Amino acid sequence: MAKIALITGATAGIGEACAHLFAAQHYNLVLTGRRHDRLEKLAQEINAKYNVEVAVSAFDVRNRDSVISNLESLPEHWKHVDVLINNAGLSQGLDPIQNGSFDDWDTMIDTNIKGLLYVSKVVANWMINNGQGQIINLGSIAGKEVYPNGNVYCATKSAVTALSEGMRIDLLSHGIRVTAVHPGAVETEFSEVRFKGDKDRAKKVYAGFDPLVANDIAETIWFVVSRPAHVNINEIIVMPTAQATATNIFRKG
């Protein structure tokens, strides 16, 4: 029987890369995200390329009722999830605390913390009933060290670190593995979202060095998942060679 991976935020970036990689490893997939058209397109592409089963469920992780109703309405066989990849997350704005936007703060907190919790509670209970499972939480270097103007975003990713540690303790007796993966600079839609669609400003974030790409993180996640059942990688930090800390990046020229 094929294993199942449930991936949030699967419509782009790291989530999409994970979908392709896990499908290549013969996992059936539950793909979630806000953009139904992208989910359907990705599902058709993956099904044709890898010949695996794909279920899609379009919802915003910020909406608790939508998370619960959409996940619980999945057919019973899709609830035998082996791997949950909590990838949905974002940053909004880059301002000092005194100039921050309340709306941006709410979006980051509701997505990065509360959304992760909503999905995790539903799926963790499935895993407990199934007697096994693995949860991968996407953190960030921002959750390990705070940088100027990162305030609330860094706080949300610090929360992912703490929640991962708490989950590992709470789910220990159920044999459920929990890992936090903390990437450095990854060139995806992340900076475009942070800067509200300003492509030029987003591009400058990655100028002068080779950043990570989505597949680098997908491969890291697969490494974590593919360890023997008695091995858990508690957390892993992955940086581009050109990046030493959250703010120390060597840019050519």
Secondary structure, DSSP 4 states (H G I P E B T S, - for coil): ---EEEESSTTSHHHHHHHHHHHHTT-EEEEEES-HHHHHHHHHHHHHHH---EEEEE--TT-HHHHHHHHHTS-GGGG--SEEEE----------GGG--HHHHHHHHIIIIIIHHHHHHHHHHHHHHHT-EEEEEE--GGGTS--TT-HHHHHHHHHHHHHHHHHHHHTGGGTEEEEEEEE--B-SSHHHHHTTT-HHHHHHHTTTS--B-HHHHHHHHHHHHTS-TT----EEEE--TTBSSSS-B----
